Amino acid sequence: MSRTLKTLAFLSVATLLSVACERTPPARPNVVLIVIDTQRAQNLSLYGYERDTSPEFTRFAHEALTFELATAPGTWTVPTHASLFTGRWPSFHGAERVGVDGLVARPMNPEIPTLAELLQRDGYTTAAFVANVTYLSPLFGFQRGFDQFTNDLDWPRADHVATAVNDWLESQQAPFFLFVNLLDPHEPYEPPEPFDTRFDGKNPEHGTMMTEKMHARVRFTDEMRAHFVSQYDGETAFTDQALGTILDTLRARPDYGNSVVIVTSDHGEMLGEHQLAGHVVEPYEPELHVPLVAKLAGGRRAGERVEDRVSTMGVFATILDAVGIPLPEGTQAVRLTEPHPVFAEDVTARGRRVRVAYRGDHKLVSSTPLGSPETTRLFHLAADPGEDRPVVDGSGATRLREELAAFTRAPRPENDTALPTIDADRERKLRALGYVR
């Protein structure tokens, strides 16, 4: 064959290969969302904590993008998970506490599509493994869009959940969406051996429920706090170990490099700050500042840390963007890597409407008790990280007040979904988790 013919033949093959490549769509990424229930950021070594509570989380951060100031959109499980699933602030998706009954919250507005529903419609296999069976249940609509929704009524430990997840992963082909909820950092603080004594301070006479002492108006001593913090840290380290086994199973898959894997929390926890315990209390930073680490497809921006404040609600938009699904009409979330306003809101157990807004180092907290006018507190977090000294005003505070006022005035969709029935078994579980006295 002449050189000319060889050249033509080579070009023909190259052209055919090029056309074939153009016709072959890129592999669709698997999506994994892991939520460590009740995990506050400041007790993770990943975020500078002096105790080595999160070696697996830290190892994962080398492969991913870490957000230094991730903020939960609420202070407890139902509204924050619903924001992750819908890309809307709590009062817009409607899954909030109703009245002054600590047992009752309304389900997500059924007219708003969830993340699982959108991915399922787009051809993804969807599965959820949920440890928080009390609030992440079909009663609140969290099963919507999942081909498999596993919420064991025995409240499995993190290692048991990890085993079930890893067994499921062995038989899965791309593309899939996997949601995992791990509950162990939540009360009661009962880490298994040897995690119960890994960190100094344990004193069994103080028990496992810090909220019980708060409700009994017991003042937390340094020794008491040291005990509960040691047990919370033990739960954190135990959960981190289970997280590592799930991540190792994902890493062993040939499609891991193209996968999107996000690990975060729904909210944090008060451990004696301001003489408060648990969550669903005042919206201080230990409740709102949560971990957020996102491995992007192709390992983009691996090892980087983002210092700008973000809302975890952006997980919704980030995932849909990664898989090429347009944001539904009415979505308020934007990608985590885009600038966006950060709010949080809640209806407290006493029926107060609480809203929080951030701008720079300023944090504005608005509280509206039933039948009373609004009160506000302004904090400068850089100068006062413990939120002990509200300030009168400061640079940027005027605009922050305007932004919170506009957020408050915005019309909300109606959500008249029927309230779930609270039976004796459910009430027992709520008491065991510290939600009910």
C-alpha positions in Angstrom: 0.0 0.0 0.0 1.3 3.4 -0.9 2.1 6.0 1.7 -0.9 8.1 0.4 -3.3 5.2 0.8 -2.0 4.4 4.2 -2.5 8.0 5.2 -6.1 8.0 3.9 -6.8 4.7 5.6 -5.5 6.1 8.9 -7.5 9.3 8.6 -10.6 7.3 7.8 -10.2 5.1 10.9 -9.5 8.2 13.0 -12.6 9.9 11.7 -14.8 6.9 12.5 -13.3 6.7 16.0 -14.0 10.4 16.4 -17.6 10.1 15.3 -18.1 7.1 17.5 -16.7 9.0 20.5 -19.0 11.9 19.7 -22.0 9.6 19.7 -21.0 7.8 23.0 -22.4 9.9 25.8 -20.1 10.4 28.8 -20.6 8.1 31.7 -23.3 9.3 34.1 -21.9 9.8 37.6 -23.1 7.8 40.5 -24.3 10.1 43.3 -23.8 9.3 47.0 -25.1 11.6 49.7 -24.1 10.7 53.3 -25.6 12.7 56.2 -24.2 12.2 59.6 -27.1 13.1 61.8 -26.3 15.7 64.6 -22.6 16.1 63.7 -21.3 19.6 64.5 -18.3 20.7 62.6 -16.2 22.0 65.5 -15.8 18.5 67.1 -14.2 17.1 64.0 -10.4 17.0 63.7 -11.0 17.9 60.0 -12.0 21.3 61.2 -9.1 21.8 63.7 -10.5 20.0 66.7 -7.7 19.0 69.0 -9.0 15.4 69.4 -8.5 13.0 66.5 -12.2 12.3 66.0 -12.4 12.1 62.2 -9.3 10.5 60.5 -11.5 9.0 57.7 -13.4 12.2 57.1 -10.0 13.9 56.8 -8.7 11.3 54.4 -11.8 11.8 52.3 -11.2 15.6 52.3 -7.9 15.0 50.4 -10.0 13.7 47.5 -12.7 16.4 47.7 -13.7 20.0 48.2 -14.1 21.0 51.9 -16.3 23.9 52.9 -15.1 25.6 56.1 -18.4 27.4 56.9 -21.2 25.2 55.8 -24.5 26.2 57.5 -27.6 24.1 58.0 -30.9 25.6 57.0 -32.5 24.6 60.3 -31.8 23.2 63.7 -33.3 19.7 63.4 -33.8 16.7 61.2 -37.1 17.1 59.3 -36.7 20.6 57.9 -33.0 20.3 57.1 -33.2 17.0 55.3 -36.2 18.3 53.4 -34.1 21.3 52.3 -31.4 18.9 51.1 -34.0 17.0 49.2 -35.9 19.9 47.7 -33.4 22.8 47.4 -35.8 25.1 49.3 -35.8 26.9 52.6 -37.8 25.2 55.4 -40.8 27.5 55.3 -41.0 27.1 51.5 -41.0 23.2 51.4 -43.3 23.2 54.5 -41.8 20.4 56.5 -41.7 22.2 59.8 -42.9 21.9 63.3 -46.6 22.7 63.6 -47.9 24.6 66.6 -46.3 24.1 70.0 -46.4 20.3 70.0 -42.9 19.0 69.9 -44.0 15.7 68.4 -45.6 17.0 65.2 -44.2 18.3 62.0 -45.9 18.5 58.6 -44.6 16.4 55.7 -42.8 18.0 52.7 -45.2 19.6 50.2 -46.0 16.8 47.8 -46.1 19.2 44.9 -42.4 19.9 45.2 -40.2 17.2 43.5 -37.5 15.6 45.6 -33.9 14.9 44.6 -34.6 11.2 44.6 -37.7 11.6 42.4 -35.8 13.8 39.9 -32.9 11.3 39.6 -35.3 8.3 39.4 -37.2 9.9 36.5 -33.8 10.4 34.8 -33.0 6.7 34.9 -31.1 6.4 38.2 -31.5 3.4 40.5 -32.3 5.0 43.9 -31.8 3.6 47.4 -31.8 5.0 50.9 -30.4 3.5 54.1 -31.8 5.5 57.1 -30.9 5.1 60.7 -33.1 8.0 62.0 -36.3 6.0 61.6 -38.3 8.5 63.8 -38.2 11.5 61.5 -36.8 10.3 58.2 -39.8 8.2 57.5 -42.6 7.9 55.0 -44.7 9.9 57.4 -42.9 13.0 56.2 -42.5 12.0 52.6 -38.8 11.1 52.7 -39.4 7.8 50.9 -40.5 9.6 47.7 -38.5 8.6 44.7 -36.6 5.7 46.2 -36.7 2.3 44.7 -35.5 0.9 48.0 -36.1 2.8 51.3 -34.6 0.9 54.3 -35.2 2.4 57.7 -34.7 -0.4 60.3 -37.0 0.1 63.3 -34.1 -1.1 65.6 -32.1 2.1 65.0 -29.1 0.3 63.7 -25.6 1.5 64.7 -23.4 3.1 62.1 -21.4 -0.1 61.5 -24.6 -2.1 60.9 -25.8 0.6 58.4 -22.4 0.5 56.7 -22.6 -3.2 56.3 -26.0 -3.0 54.7 -24.8 -0.2 52.4 -21.7 -2.1 51.3 -23.7 -5.2 50.6 -26.0 -3.2 48.4 -23.1 -1.5 46.5 -21.6 -4.9 45.5 -24.5 -5.6 43.1 -25.1 -2.1 41.7 -24.3 -0.8 38.2 -24.1 2.8 37.3 -25.9 5.1 37.5 -27.3 5.0 41.0 -28.2 7.5 43.7 -27.5 6.3 47.2 -28.6 8.2 50.3 -27.3 7.2 53.8 -28.2 8.6 57.1 -26.0 7.7 60.1 -27.5 8.6 63.6 -24.9 7.7 66.2 -23.8 11.3 67.3 -27.4 11.8 68.3 -28.5 11.3 71.9 -28.3 9.0 73.8 -24.5 9.3 73.8 -23.6 5.6 74.1 -20.5 4.9 72.0 -19.5 1.2 72.0 -16.2 0.0 73.4 -13.4 1.1 73.0 -14.8 4.4 71.8 -16.6 5.2 75.1 -13.1 5.6 76.8 -11.1 6.8 73.8 -11.3 10.4 75.0 -10.9 11.6 78.6 -13.8 12.7 80.8 -16.2 9.8 81.0 -18.1 9.6 84.3 -21.1 7.1 84.0 -23.0 8.7 86.8 -23.9 11.6 84.5 -25.8 9.2 82.2 -26.3 9.4 78.4 -28.9 12.2 78.0 -27.6 15.7 78.4 -31.0 17.1 77.4 -32.7 15.5 80.4 -30.5 17.6 82.7 -31.2 20.7 80.7 -35.0 20.2 81.0 -34.5 19.5 84.8 -32.7 22.9 85.0 -29.5 21.3 86.2 -26.6 23.7 85.7 -23.8 22.0 83.7 -20.5 21.9 85.5 -17.2 21.5 83.8 -17.0 17.9 84.9 -20.4 17.2 83.5 -19.7 18.8 80.2 -16.4 16.9 80.0 -18.3 13.7 80.3 -20.9 14.4 77.7 -18.3 15.8 75.3 -16.2 12.7 75.7 -19.1 10.5 74.8 -20.2 12.7 71.9 -16.7 12.6 70.6 -16.6 8.8 71.0 -19.8 8.6 68.9 -18.2 10.8 66.4 -15.1 8.7 66.1 -17.1 5.5 65.9 -19.3 6.9 63.1 -16.2 8.2 61.3 -14.8 4.6 61.3 -18.1 3.3 59.7 -18.0 6.2 57.2 -14.5 5.0 56.2 -15.8 1.5 55.4 -18.4 2.9 53.1 -15.9 5.2 51.4 -13.5 2.3 50.9 -16.2 0.3 49.2 -16.9 3.2 46.9 -13.1 3.7 46.2 -12.8 0.1 45.1 -15.3 0.6 42.3 -14.0 1.4 38.9 -16.5 4.2 38.5 -15.4 6.0 41.7 -13.4 8.6 39.9 -16.5 9.8 38.0 -18.8 9.6 41.1 -20.2 12.5 43.1 -19.9 11.8 46.8 -21.0 14.3 49.4 -20.7 14.0 53.2 -22.4 16.5 55.4 -24.7 16.7 58.5 -28.3 17.9 58.9 -27.5 20.0 62.0 -25.1 20.2 64.9 -25.5 19.9 68.7 -25.3 22.0 71.8 -23.0 20.5 74.4 -23.4 22.9 77.3 -22.7 26.2 75.5 -25.1 28.8 76.9 -26.3 26.1 79.3 -28.1 24.4 76.4 -28.0 20.8 75.2 -29.1 18.9 72.1 -30.7 20.7 69.2 -34.1 22.4 68.3 -33.0 25.0 70.8 -31.5 28.4 70.1 -29.8 28.7 66.7 -26.2 29.1 67.9 -23.3 28.1 65.7 -22.7 24.7 67.3 -26.2 23.8 66.0 -25.9 25.4 62.5 -22.2 25.0 61.6 -21.9 21.5 60.1 -19.3 19.6 58.0 -19.6 19.6 54.3 -17.1 17.7 52.0 -18.0 17.2 48.3 -16.0 14.9 45.9 -16.8 16.2 42.4 -16.8 14.0 39.3 -13.3 13.6 37.9 -11.7 14.7 41.2 -12.0 18.3 40.4 -10.7 20.7 43.1 -9.6 17.8 45.2 -7.9 18.9 48.4 -9.2 22.5 48.2 -10.9 24.3 51.1 -13.6 27.0 50.5 -13.7 29.7 53.2 -16.9 31.4 52.0 -20.1 30.6 54.0 -22.4 28.3 52.1 -25.8 26.7 52.8 -26.0 22.9 52.8 -29.1 23.4 50.8 -26.8 23.9 47.8 -26.2 20.1 47.8 -29.4 19.8 45.8 -28.3 22.2 43.0 -24.8 20.8 43.0 -26.0 17.2 42.4 -28.5 18.1 39.7 -25.9 20.2 37.9 -23.4 17.3 38.0 -25.9 14.9 36.3 -27.3 17.5 33.9 -30.8 17.8 35.2 -32.3 21.3 35.1 -33.4 22.8 38.4 -37.1 22.6 39.0 -39.1 25.8 38.9 -39.1 27.4 42.4 -35.8 26.0 43.4 -33.9 28.4 45.7 -30.7 26.5 46.0 -27.7 27.2 43.8 -24.5 25.3 43.4 -22.2 25.2 46.4 -19.4 26.9 44.4 -21.6 29.9 43.5 -22.1 32.9 45.8 -25.5 32.8 47.5 -27.4 34.1 50.5 -27.3 32.0 53.7 -30.4 31.7 55.9 -31.6 29.3 58.6 -35.1 29.1 60.1 -37.1 27.1 62.6 -40.3 26.9 64.6 -39.3 26.2 68.2 -41.0 23.8 70.6 -42.7 26.9 72.1 -44.0 28.1 68.7 -41.6 30.9 68.1 -40.6 31.6 64.5 -36.8 32.0 64.4 -34.8 33.2 61.3 -31.1 33.7 60.9 -29.2 35.6 58.2 -25.5 35.9 57.5 -23.3 38.5 55.8 -19.6 38.4 56.2 -18.8 38.1 59.9 -22.2 39.3 60.9 -25.1 37.0 62.0 -28.6 38.4 62.6 -31.1 36.4 64.6 -34.8 37.2 64.5 -37.3 35.8 66.9 -41.1 36.2 66.8 -42.9 34.7 69.8 -46.6 33.9 69.4 -48.6 37.1 69.8 -45.5 39.2 70.4 -43.4 41.6 68.2 -40.1 40.5 66.6 -36.9 40.9 68.5 -33.4 40.7 66.9 -29.9 40.0 68.0 -26.8 40.8 65.9 -23.5 39.0 66.4 -20.0 39.6 65.0 -18.7 36.0 64.8 -15.1 36.9 64.2 -14.9 39.0 67.3 -17.3 36.9 69.4 -17.3 33.3 68.1 -19.1 32.1 71.2 -22.1 34.5 70.5 -21.9 35.9 74.0 -22.0 39.6 73.3 -24.7 40.9 70.8 -23.7 44.1 69.1 -25.9 47.1 68.4 -24.8 47.6 64.8 -21.8 47.3 62.5 -20.5 47.5 59.0 -22.8 45.6 56.7 -25.5 45.2 59.3 -28.0 47.5 57.7 -28.0 45.6 54.4 -28.2 42.3 56.4 -31.3 43.5 58.2 -32.8 44.4 54.8 -32.0 41.0 53.4 -33.6 39.2 56.3 -36.7 41.4 56.2 -37.1 40.7 52.4 -36.7 37.0 53.1 -39.3 37.2 55.8 -41.8 39.0 53.6 -41.5 36.6 50.7 -44.7 34.7 50.1 -44.6 31.0 51.0 -46.5 28.2 49.2 -49.3 26.7 51.2 -48.7 23.2 52.5 -51.9 21.7 53.9 -50.7 18.1 53.9 -52.3 16.0 56.6 -50.3 15.8 59.8 -48.8 12.3 60.7 -50.4 10.3 63.5 -48.4 10.0 66.6 -48.9 6.6 68.2 -47.4 5.2 71.4 -44.5 3.5 69.8 -43.5 6.6 67.9 -43.7 8.7 71.1 -41.5 6.2 72.9 -38.9 6.5 70.2 -39.1 10.3 70.4 -38.5 10.3 74.1 -35.5 7.9 73.7 -34.0 10.5 71.3 -34.5 13.4 73.7 -37.2 15.2 71.6 -39.9 14.7 74.2 -39.6 15.1 78.0 
